[in-house]
Structure formats: structure tokens, C-alpha cells
Amino acid sequence: RYYKTIIMTDADVDGSHIDTLLMTLFYRYMPELIQNGHLFIATPPLYRCRVGKTEEYCYTEADRLRFMEKYNNGKEEGMFTQRYKGLGEMNPGQLWETTMNPETRLLKQVTIEDAARADYVFSMLMGEDVGPRREFIEQNATFANIDA
């Protein structure tokens, strides 16, 4: 019925968790949507960076560091950085320009493998079997990137 179903969540870790939950929902109850290539995830920027009159939206921390290196000799001082904690922090024009405009937005197409992985992770982390969850946490705790 629909050509594109787009999941649009915050650019931070919480948004990624919501993406996982929604992919699991679609995988379990509407797998044809994914199999037919109709499920996408919108990619909003995490930062807006400015040095003088040069301004760019940066989608990752690595993008922000590249901007800083390219336009400000790798220094934070003298550079304006706005971190978006959520889509609600953008004004309507910014949200349209970066995340909603079909001409400029970045979409990631969800594959059945992506959704299957999300389903597995969701089931493992939220399921009743403690062993796999404990093992996952022990193996991945050192990789945690706390977004506080």
C-alpha cells in the first residue's frame, strides 16, 4: 500500500534503541514491508557546526571532528557546535532541510538481515533467558559509548 515507510528517530543512542524496537515490530508483524524494500530509517544530524560563516550539519562525532580539522585547525575554541538531543530541538526548517526533504535527506534502507539482527538483539536483551543477556553485556561492556 505504501512505497516508503520511514522510521524517524533522534540521532542519539536512544533513537537507535527505538529504531531497533520498530524494526523488530515490522520484522515480526509486517515482514513483507522489509522484504519488498519499503522500510527506511531517516538519518538526522547529531550536530550543527559553524566557524565564521561556514556551517555544516554533522551526522556523527567523526563528521564533527573532520569539520573542526578542516575549518578550525582541529580546535574547539572559536567553533560553535550545537548538539541535537532530539528532533524536537530543530526548528521546522532545519528538520525539513536535513531529514525530511526528499532532495537532501539521507535514508538507510532496512534489509531483512538488519531486521533479523534487531529482532535477535531485542529478544536476547528483553527475553526471560538471563544467560545470553549476561554474556552479551560482559562481551560488549567495554565498547559502551555512554551518551549522557
RODO-2510 file (C-alpha; in nm, 4 decimals, decimal comma):
residues 148
     n   res          X          Y          Z
     1     r     0,0000     0,0000     0,0000
     2     y     0,2887     0,2383     0,0748
     3     y     0,6076     0,2828    -0,1253
     4     k     0,8178     0,4013     0,1677
     5     t     0,7714     0,3640     0,5392
     6     i     1,0286     0,5800     0,7114
     7     i     1,1318     0,5463     1,0744
     8     m     1,2464     0,8872     1,2015
     9     t     1,4026     0,8941     1,5478
    10     d     1,6590     1,1034     1,7327
    11     a     2,0217     1,0815     1,6194
    12     d     2,1456     0,9675     1,9612
    13     v     2,1657     0,6276     2,1283
    14     d     1,8057     0,6451     2,2476
    15     g     1,6931     0,6927     1,8875
    16     s     1,8920     0,3864     1,7853
    17     h     1,7165     0,1841     2,0537
    18     i     1,3793     0,2969     1,9232
    19     d     1,4899     0,2049     1,5678
    20     t     1,5660    -0,1459     1,6968
    21     l     1,2248    -0,1774     1,8594
    22     l     1,0437    -0,0592     1,5461
    23     m     1,2474    -0,2826     1,3148
    24     t     1,1567    -0,5751     1,5400
    25     l     0,7879    -0,4828     1,5170
    26     f     0,7984    -0,4656     1,1362
    27     y     1,0070    -0,7841     1,1128
    28     r     0,7646    -0,9812     1,3267
    29     y     0,4317    -0,8464     1,2027
    30     m     0,4948    -0,6960     0,8559
    31     p     0,7976    -0,8750     0,7079
    32     e     0,6763    -0,8121     0,3513
    33     l     0,7396    -0,4423     0,4053
    34     i     1,1094    -0,5206     0,4602
    35     q     1,1323    -0,7988     0,2017
    36     n     0,9908    -0,5650    -0,0647
    37     g     1,2410    -0,2889     0,0256
    38     h     0,9880    -0,0407     0,1629
    39     l     1,1269     0,0197     0,5146
    40     f     1,3791     0,3001     0,5663
    41     i     1,5430     0,4829     0,8554
    42     a     1,5861     0,8593     0,8289
    43     t     1,9263     0,9933     0,9319
    44     p     1,9075     1,3240     1,1205
    45     p     2,2251     1,5117     1,2077
    46     l     2,3705     1,4919     1,5561
    47     y     2,5404     1,8337     1,5333
    48     r     2,5288     2,1685     1,3582
    49     c     2,8786     2,3170     1,3420
    50     r     2,9817     2,6686     1,2456
    51     v     3,3081     2,8553     1,2111
    52     g     3,2585     3,2102     1,0880
    53     k     3,0103     3,1896     0,8009
    54     t     3,0866     2,8241     0,7244
    55     e     2,8191     2,5948     0,8606
    56     e     2,7574     2,2220     0,8193
    57     y     2,5376     1,9561     0,9678
    58     c     2,7426     1,6684     1,1061
    59     y     2,5792     1,3295     1,1356
    60     t     2,8390     1,1656     1,3608
    61     e     3,1123     1,2612     1,6046
    62     a     3,3660     1,1724     1,3335
    63     d     3,1965     1,4214     1,0972
    64     r     3,2189     1,6889     1,3669
    65     l     3,5903     1,6216     1,4181
    66     r     3,6520     1,6380     1,0403
    67     f     3,4707     1,9720     1,0268
    68     m     3,6782     2,1014     1,3175
    69     e     4,0011     1,9880     1,1482
    70     k     3,9075     2,1288     0,8080
    71     y     3,7709     2,4683     0,9149
    72     n     3,9233     2,5398     1,2563
    73     n     4,2679     2,3743     1,2610
    74     g     4,1402     2,0966     1,4854
    75     k     4,0477     2,3356     1,7678
    76     e     3,7210     2,3571     1,9595
    77     e     3,7878     2,7196     2,0508
    78     g     3,6132     2,9593     1,8135
    79     m     3,3819     2,6933     1,6788
    80     f     3,0086     2,6876     1,7511
    81     t     2,8666     2,3382     1,7959
    82     q     2,5013     2,2690     1,8559
    83     r     2,4272     1,9121     1,9621
    84     y     2,0779     1,7963     1,8879
    85     k     1,9495     1,5820     2,1728
    86     g     1,6337     1,5165     1,9759
    87     l     1,4363     1,6045     1,6665
    88     g     1,2314     1,8470     1,8744
    89     e     1,5374     2,0691     1,9191
    90     m     1,5452     2,1505     1,5485
    91     n     1,3269     2,4222     1,4092
    92     p     1,0892     2,3112     1,1309
    93     g     1,3171     2,4474     0,8573
    94     q     1,6193     2,2573     0,9879
    95     l     1,4218     1,9340     1,0209
    96     w     1,2924     1,9696     0,6653
    97     e     1,6351     2,0550     0,5231
    98     t     1,8263     1,7748     0,6948
    99     t     1,5847     1,4883     0,7496
   100     m     1,2580     1,5255     0,5589
   101     n     1,3312     1,6870     0,2216
   102     p     1,3427     1,4083    -0,0414
   103     e     1,6094     1,6061    -0,2307
   104     t     1,8581     1,6286     0,0579
   105     r     1,7699     1,3709     0,3260
   106     l     1,9734     1,0589     0,3987
   107     l     1,7760     0,7346     0,4182
   108     k     1,9057     0,3902     0,5090
   109     q     1,7100     0,1052     0,3559
   110     v     1,6394    -0,1707     0,6070
   111     t     1,7210    -0,5194     0,4835
   112     i     1,5797    -0,8420     0,6190
   113     e     1,9237    -0,9120     0,7723
   114     d     1,9122    -0,5772     0,9591
   115     a     1,5667    -0,6546     1,0931
   116     a     1,6569    -1,0130     1,1853
   117     r     1,9572    -0,8833     1,3815
   118     a     1,7366    -0,6249     1,5564
   119     d     1,4854    -0,8971     1,6413
   120     y     1,7599    -1,1189     1,7817
   121     v     1,9113    -0,8396     1,9921
   122     f     1,5706    -0,7306     2,1191
   123     s     1,4712    -1,0870     2,2089
   124     m     1,8050    -1,1546     2,3767
   125     l     1,8091    -0,8328     2,5791
   126     m     1,4420    -0,8362     2,6755
   127     g     1,3759    -1,2105     2,6951
   128     e     1,3457    -1,4298     3,0002
   129     d     1,6712    -1,6220     2,9425
   130     v     1,9345    -1,4423     3,1523
   131     g     2,2418    -1,6321     3,0273
   132     p     2,2666    -1,4868     2,6742
   133     r     2,1928    -1,1358     2,8045
   134     r     2,4667    -1,1604     3,0683
   135     e     2,7137    -1,2955     2,8119
   136     f     2,6302    -1,0139     2,5683
   137     i     2,6769    -0,7480     2,8361
   138     e     3,0057    -0,8968     2,9559
   139     q     3,1421    -0,9154     2,5999
   140     n     3,0292    -0,5665     2,4992
   141     a     3,0519    -0,3582     2,8162
   142     t     3,3936    -0,2208     2,7245
   143     f     3,2510    -0,0885     2,3939
   144     a     2,9749     0,1126     2,5601
   145     n     2,9589     0,4721     2,4469
   146     i     2,7649     0,6419     2,7231
   147     d     2,5593     0,9253     2,5766
   148     a     2,4865     1,1373     2,8808
***
